[in-house]
Amino acid sequence: MSQFIIKVAKVGLLALLPLFLISNYRLEVPLGNPNELGSKYILEATGVVNTVFEGKVRFETSIKEANNGTFTSTLVLKLENVEEGHQHAVEFLISRQDSPNELPVGTYKVTKNIEGFMDSFDGIFGYANFKALGELPFFAKQGTITISGLHDDFLQGSLEITMYNADEQEITISGSFVASPL
């Protein structure tokens, strides 16, 4: 009897293992040579909506000096949709205090509890509007943006950000992008 139970457990495990591996699959779409593509993003969305968003992305970098002599480097990513059926607007602000140079290549985390923009902050602030999900905007609560290449004429990277609205609806967007300057 115990031999039968062991065989059933093995067969069950072998049947469930592929499902487990498939469920952890991430959509990684190679975007190709940034100089040939212009600006483009492909983001997989899960949560209150499960779809793929595509569009154009633009970026802008700046370095600002405060009255007290400290510097803050910022990078703005503006994502614009191109598909009529998935209208959305997404924007991220990456900021780094005490940095007199452009933001370097690296991974940046969402900043929790930003009190206001009068003082600079370290991390990411992000918001999104998805027409299909109503009037309430979504705000980034956790996640990262990785900048893998930053040049004068393009920015390349990836992101995985979880956002919530006032009704506690959740959406996670992840994927890669190649941005051109604003």
Protein Blocks (a to p, Z undefined) as FASTA:
>chain_A
ZZmmmmmmmmmmmmmmmmmmmmmpccdddebjfklnopadddddehjbccdddddddddd
dddddfkopacdddddddddfbfklgccdddddddehiabdcdeddddddehifbjkbcc
eddddddddfknojbdcddfbdcdddfbdcfkbccdddddddddfkopacdddddddddd
ZZ
